[in-house]
Amino acid sequence: MKQMTQGRNSNIKDVQNSWDERGIAIQKVGVSDVHLPFLIKTKAGSFQSVLAKIKLTVDLPQEFKGTHMSRFIEILSDWSQKPVSYREIENILTDTIDRLHAKRAHIDINFKYFIEKTAPVSGFKSMLDYDCMFSGSLARGEHLDFMFGIIVPFTSLCPCSKEISRYGAHNQRGIMRVKIKQQPGRFIWIEDLAELMECQGSCQVYPLLKREDEKYVTEKAYENPKFVEDVLRDLVLALRQVDSVQWFEVECENYESIHNHSAYAAHIETVDR
Ligand SMILES: Nc1nc2c(ncn2[C@@H]2O[C@H](COP(=O)(O)OP(=O)(O)OP(=O)(O)O)[C@@H](O)[C@H]2O)c(=O)[nH]1
């Protein structure tokens, strides 16, 4: 789909290329809220077709009036047909720097990714959706600065409620948001990070549960009560164990069933190796 970007319409004025006198270099200019089908590489060696929401930008020197917006869409349209993961993000950004004659390029790709879950007792299979984000920044001649983010749902059961109540304990669905940066060249599969994260709640969530599964998850959460702080701390310990992780940001949020507000905890860490 790559098209000629120059040499056409030489009789139409190129306003973008005209001079700007305000002396302001722009740090990020480009396109946002671009929705495109993208192919995301899977751990199994294939790819998943997702609906991606994309922001792609470059720097613009102070002397130019405007960037060439059409070229961002040319680039994204080309890449929407090739399976993408960490390495391809670097290639997309190199391509963007070259085609926009820029010094730096940045991309955010947000998408829903599906992973098959197996119900704990019945073994029924179903697909759970995870919100994911690839974010990359590249300057000419430098290493890719890549961040991977994922949101994973979980069940939590309150240890205080369990301790003080004659019956039951309040429990709820929560979410963990994790963003990680890894050593250059290292990459963790979405499937592996999701699995590591969802072990940290009182119990995992599943799209499809039969009665025997429902009994199992109810009792499992009851045997494994956790405050939002417990979930966060266990997640921090688990992320420190992933040897390629250099930096992470973690947020946990419990949509409390006894309040109309959430319990929230957050932590940012540069891992000391
Ligand atoms: N820079 C800039 N471009 C805009 C803006 N609004 C619309 N445009 C775009 O201007 C584009 C056309 O300009 P270019 O992308 O430079 O197109 P072109 O000159 O035909 O293409 P090239 O030969 O690749 O430079 C259209 O894609 C419009 O989307 C804006 O606010 N800023």
The ligand as a Gaussian input file, in Angstrom:
#p B3LYP/6-31G(d) Opt

LIG

0 1
 N       -0.104000      20.086000       9.272000
 C       -1.452000      20.032000       9.301000
 N       -2.084000      19.349000       8.330000
 C       -3.440000      19.285000       8.383000
 C       -4.183000      19.914000       9.411000
 N       -5.492000      19.650000       9.201000
 C       -5.547000      18.897000       8.083000
 N       -4.317000      18.664000       7.568000
 C       -3.904000      17.763000       6.502000
 O       -3.166000      18.221000       5.448000
 C       -2.969000      17.051000       4.675000
 C       -2.397000      17.357000       3.345000
 O       -1.043000      17.742000       3.563000
 P        0.179000      16.743000       3.387000
 O        0.024000      15.624000       4.296000
 O        1.456000      17.516000       3.476000
 O       -0.124000      16.218000       1.939000
 P        0.704000      16.321000       0.623000
 O        1.511000      17.573000       0.572000
 O       -0.234000      16.030000      -0.494000
 O        1.619000      15.040000       0.851000
 P        3.205000      14.903000       0.828000
 O        3.560000      14.925000      -0.617000
 O        3.465000      13.611000       1.500000
 O        3.746000      16.083000       1.604000
 C       -4.278000      16.334000       4.691000
 O       -4.041000      14.982000       5.010000
 C       -5.008000      16.976000       5.850000
 O       -5.419000      15.995000       6.776000
 C       -3.473000      20.620000      10.445000
 O       -4.052000      21.167000      11.401000
 N       -2.116000      20.646000      10.343000

